[in-house]
């Protein structure tokens, strides 16, 4: 067994992985959009405002309008579906 720790796991370095970063950002965006829609669906005034704030931060409404104007109706429909959130109650 090596005593200098040059062969162990401690010395291995994880490199920059752009695909993993892109996946994590997309997952975060999806969670914020769906979470904002779900908060809006609760009907509680504070939750509704928090949901609207989340959807403002994620630019979901402008993205829907841009996708629709660009002829990407499938993308616009998908964003509308995601921004509706989960039904509550």
N, CA and C of each residue as an Amber inpcrd file, in Angstrom:
protein
   267
   0.8400000  -1.1750000   0.0000000   0.0000000   0.0000000   0.0000000
   0.8880000   1.2420000   0.0000000   0.4970000   2.2130000  -0.7350000
   1.2700000   3.4470000  -0.8830000   1.0490000   4.3490000   0.3320000
   2.1340000   4.8260000   0.9170000   2.0440000   5.6770000   2.1080000
   2.0530000   7.1670000   1.7880000   2.3360000   7.5260000   0.5630000
   2.4640000   8.9430000   0.2230000   1.1440000   9.5640000  -0.2250000
   0.1020000   8.8090000  -0.2960000  -1.2310000   9.2580000  -0.7130000
  -1.2620000   9.7470000  -2.1530000  -0.2560000   9.3700000  -2.9330000
  -0.2480000   9.7870000  -4.3360000  -1.0950000   8.8600000  -5.1980000
  -1.4700000   7.7200000  -4.6920000  -2.2500000   6.7560000  -5.4570000
  -3.7110000   6.7240000  -5.0260000  -4.0230000   7.4240000  -3.9680000
  -5.3680000   7.3420000  -3.4040000  -6.3640000   8.2720000  -4.0670000
  -7.5510000   8.2420000  -3.5350000  -8.6530000   9.0450000  -4.0650000
  -8.4350000  10.5330000  -3.8240000  -7.6800000  10.8730000  -2.7840000
  -7.4760000  12.2700000  -2.4220000  -6.8070000  13.0600000  -3.5340000
  -6.0110000  12.4000000  -4.3280000  -5.2450000  13.0840000  -5.3590000
  -6.0220000  13.2150000  -6.6730000  -7.0920000  12.4850000  -6.8160000
  -7.8680000  12.5540000  -8.0520000  -8.6650000  13.8490000  -8.0670000
  -8.6850000  14.4990000  -9.2050000  -9.3740000  15.7730000  -9.3300000
 -10.5200000  15.6460000 -10.3080000 -11.6350000  16.1780000  -9.9180000
 -12.7630000  16.2020000 -10.8490000 -12.6000000  17.4190000 -11.7250000
 -12.6390000  17.2120000 -13.0020000 -12.4780000  18.3120000 -13.9300000
 -13.7700000  19.0890000 -14.1060000 -13.6830000  20.1660000 -14.8220000
 -14.8500000  20.9800000 -15.1370000 -15.7290000  20.2090000 -16.1130000
 -16.9810000  20.0220000 -15.7460000 -17.8960000  19.2610000 -16.5830000
 -19.0400000  20.1720000 -17.0160000 -18.9700000  20.7220000 -18.2220000
 -19.9870000  21.6780000 -18.6620000 -21.3720000  21.0450000 -18.8150000
 -21.4520000  19.7830000 -19.2000000 -22.7580000  19.1410000 -19.3340000
 -23.4430000  18.9940000 -17.9880000 -22.6880000  18.6650000 -16.9590000
 -23.2670000  18.5510000 -15.6190000 -23.7440000  19.9090000 -15.1300000
 -22.9810000  20.9570000 -15.4150000 -23.3720000  22.3070000 -15.0330000
 -24.6480000  22.7260000 -15.7630000 -24.7160000  22.4530000 -17.0500000
 -25.9040000  22.7810000 -17.8360000 -27.1270000  22.0210000 -17.3320000
 -26.9430000  20.7550000 -16.9910000 -28.0500000  19.9600000 -16.4650000
 -28.5350000  20.5190000 -15.1330000 -27.6140000  20.9090000 -14.2620000
 -27.9950000  21.4550000 -12.9620000 -28.7190000  22.7920000 -13.0990000
 -28.2810000  23.6290000 -14.0180000 -28.9440000  24.9120000 -14.2420000
 -30.3480000  24.6940000 -14.8030000 -30.4820000  23.7600000 -15.7500000
 -31.8010000  23.4640000 -16.3080000 -32.7300000  22.8830000 -15.2450000
 -32.2110000  22.0510000 -14.3800000 -33.0200000  21.4760000 -13.3050000
 -33.4650000  22.5490000 -12.3110000 -32.5760000  23.4720000 -11.9920000
 -32.9230000  24.5800000 -11.1080000 -33.9920000  25.4670000 -11.7350000
 -33.8610000  25.7700000 -13.0290000 -34.8480000  26.5830000 -13.7360000
 -36.2120000  25.8870000 -13.7230000 -36.2250000  24.6070000 -14.0070000
 -37.4730000  23.8350000 -14.0010000 -38.1150000  23.8620000 -12.6230000
 -37.3320000  23.6810000 -11.5860000 -37.8760000  23.6930000 -10.2230000
 -38.4400000  25.0580000  -9.8570000 -37.7700000  26.1290000 -10.2600000
 -38.2680000  27.4720000  -9.9560000 -39.5640000  27.7760000 -10.6990000
 -39.6480000  27.3840000 -11.9670000 -40.8560000  27.6510000 -12.7580000
 -42.0410000  26.8610000 -12.2110000 -41.8490000  25.5760000 -11.9810000
 -42.9410000  24.7380000 -11.4680000 -43.2940000  25.1460000 -10.0390000
 -42.2950000  25.4390000  -9.2280000 -42.5530000  25.8670000  -7.8520000
 -43.3150000  27.1760000  -7.7990000 -42.9700000  28.1100000  -8.6740000
 -43.7000000  29.3800000  -8.7250000 -45.1510000  29.1820000  -9.1110000
 -45.4030000  28.3430000 -10.0950000 -46.7810000  28.0550000 -10.4910000
 -47.5610000  27.3630000  -9.3930000 -46.9150000  26.4750000  -8.6860000
 -47.5770000  25.7810000  -7.5850000 -47.9160000  26.7450000  -6.4610000
 -47.0040000  27.6660000  -6.1590000 -47.2970000  28.6720000  -5.1330000
 -48.4800000  29.5470000  -5.5440000 -48.5630000  29.8930000  -6.8060000
 -49.6850000  30.7010000  -7.2850000 -50.9940000  29.9340000  -7.1250000
 -50.9480000  28.6330000  -7.3390000 -52.1550000  27.8080000  -7.2450000
 -52.6820000  27.6640000  -5.8240000 -51.8770000  27.9790000  -4.8160000
 -52.3570000  27.8310000  -3.4420000 -53.4380000  28.8420000  -3.1010000
 -53.3700000  30.0240000  -3.6880000 -54.3710000  31.0430000  -3.4170000
 -54.0670000  31.9070000  -2.2070000 -53.0900000  31.5490000  -1.4160000
 -52.7090000  32.3600000  -0.2570000 -51.9960000  33.6130000  -0.7800000
 -52.3680000  34.7950000  -0.2870000 -51.8100000  36.0300000  -0.8490000
 -50.2800000  36.1010000  -0.8260000 -49.6600000  35.6680000   0.2530000
 -48.2010000  35.7160000   0.3350000 -47.5810000  34.7090000  -0.6350000
 -48.1720000  33.5220000  -0.7040000 -47.6520000  32.4930000  -1.6080000
 -47.8310000  32.9010000  -3.0680000 -48.9590000  33.5510000  -3.3680000
 -49.1990000  34.0060000  -4.7410000 -48.1540000  35.0370000  -5.1450000
 -47.8530000  35.9720000  -4.2620000 -46.8390000  36.9800000  -4.5710000
 -45.4540000  36.3540000  -4.7000000 -45.1470000  35.3750000  -3.8500000
 -43.8540000  34.6860000  -3.9550000 -43.7660000  33.9170000  -5.2700000
 -44.8580000  33.2830000  -5.6820000 -44.8850000  32.5710000  -6.9560000
 -44.7270000  33.5070000  -8.1350000 -45.3790000  34.6560000  -8.0670000
 -45.2250000  35.6410000  -9.1500000 -43.7960000  36.1690000  -9.2020000
 -43.1950000  36.3530000  -8.0390000 -41.8070000  36.7980000  -7.9930000
 -40.8830000  35.7540000  -8.6210000 -41.0980000  34.4870000  -8.3020000
 -40.2930000  33.4170000  -8.8980000 -40.4600000  33.3790000 -10.4100000
 -41.6790000  33.5820000 -10.8750000 -41.8980000  33.5430000 -12.3180000
 -41.3640000  34.7970000 -12.9930000 -41.2670000  35.8930000 -12.2600000
 -40.6450000  37.0960000 -12.8130000 -39.1380000  36.9110000 -12.9180000
 -38.5420000  36.3270000 -11.8960000 -37.0930000  36.1120000 -11.8790000
 -36.6750000  35.1520000 -12.9920000 -37.4900000  34.1660000 -13.2830000
 -37.1350000  33.1710000 -14.3080000 -37.5240000  33.6110000 -15.7150000
 -38.1070000  34.7850000 -15.8660000 -38.5100000  35.3230000 -17.1720000
 -39.4120000  34.3640000 -17.9320000 -40.3200000  33.7060000 -17.2400000
 -41.1420000  32.6930000 -17.8950000 -42.1720000  33.3200000 -18.8400000
 -42.8120000  34.4050000 -18.4450000 -43.8050000  35.0310000 -19.3260000
 -43.1580000  35.6230000 -20.5780000 -42.0530000  36.3760000 -20.4540000
 -41.4030000  36.8460000 -21.6820000 -40.8970000  35.7020000 -22.5560000
 -40.4600000  34.6180000 -21.9340000 -39.9900000  33.4600000 -22.7150000
 -41.1290000  32.8300000 -23.4930000 -42.2980000  32.7580000 -22.8870000
 -43.4710000  32.2120000 -23.5770000 -43.8430000  33.1030000 -24.7550000
 -43.8590000  34.4140000 -24.5250000 -44.1990000  35.3480000 -25.6070000
 -43.1740000  35.2820000 -26.7390000 -41.8840000  35.1830000 -26.3950000
 -40.8410000  35.0940000 -27.4090000 -40.9660000  33.8100000 -28.2210000
 -41.2080000  32.7010000 -27.5420000 -41.3240000  31.4150000 -28.2390000
 -42.5360000  31.4150000 -29.1630000 -43.6270000  31.9970000 -28.7080000
 -44.8340000  32.0540000 -29.5460000 -44.6040000  32.9550000 -30.7630000
 -43.9560000  34.1040000 -30.5630000 -43.6930000  35.0260000 -31.6700000
 -42.6790000  34.4580000 -32.6520000 -41.7960000  33.5910000 -32.1760000
 -40.7850000  32.9920000 -33.0450000 -41.2970000  31.7570000 -33.7770000
 -42.5410000  31.3950000 -33.5380000 -43.0970000  30.2220000 -34.1970000
 -42.7860000  28.9210000 -33.4910000 -42.3000000  28.9940000 -32.2760000
 -41.9880000  27.7920000 -31.5010000 -43.1520000  27.5050000 -30.5510000
 -44.2810000  27.1510000 -31.1370000 -45.4890000  26.9520000 -30.3430000
 -45.3680000  25.7810000 -29.3740000 -44.6010000  24.7630000 -29.7390000
 -44.4220000  23.6200000 -28.8360000 -43.6470000  24.0480000 -27.5840000
 -42.6360000  24.8920000 -27.7640000 -41.8590000  25.3820000 -26.6210000
 -42.7350000  26.2840000 -25.7490000 -43.5060000  27.1560000 -26.3970000
 -44.4020000  28.0440000 -25.6500000 -45.4300000  27.2360000 -24.8650000
 -45.9890000  26.2040000 -25.4780000 -46.9590000  25.3520000 -24.7860000
 -46.3300000  24.5990000 -23.6270000 -45.1000000  24.1300000 -23.8100000
 -44.4060000  23.4340000 -22.7310000 -44.1130000  24.3500000 -21.5640000
 -43.7010000  25.5750000 -21.8690000 -43.4440000  26.5370000 -20.7880000
 -44.7360000  26.9140000 -20.0710000 -45.8290000  27.0470000 -20.8180000
 -47.1130000  27.3300000 -20.1820000 -47.5210000  26.1900000 -19.2610000
 -47.3140000  24.9640000 -19.7250000 -47.6500000  23.7900000 -18.9210000
 -46.8040000  23.7460000 -17.6390000 -45.5250000  24.0190000 -17.7600000
 -44.6440000  24.0190000 -16.5960000 -44.9830000  25.1540000 -15.6350000
 -45.2900000  26.3290000 -16.1920000 -45.5560000  27.4780000 -15.3290000
 -46.9070000  27.3840000 -14.6280000 -47.7570000  26.4560000 -15.0580000
 -49.0380000  26.2710000 -14.3670000 -48.8380000  25.6020000 -13.0100000
 -47.7370000  24.8950000 -12.8480000 -47.4520000  24.2390000 -11.5650000
 -48.3520000  23.0480000 -11.3110000 -48.3220000  22.5620000 -10.0890000
 -49.1420000  21.4330000  -9.6890000 -50.4330000  21.9450000  -9.0610000
 -51.5460000  21.2480000  -9.2650000 -52.7900000  21.6680000  -8.6120000
 -52.6950000  21.4330000  -7.1130000 -53.1960000  22.3970000  -6.3670000
 -53.1450000  22.3270000  -4.9070000 -54.5680000  22.3510000  -4.3850000
 -54.8600000  21.4490000  -3.4820000 -56.1560000  21.4660000  -2.8410000
 -57.0770000  20.4630000  -3.2720000
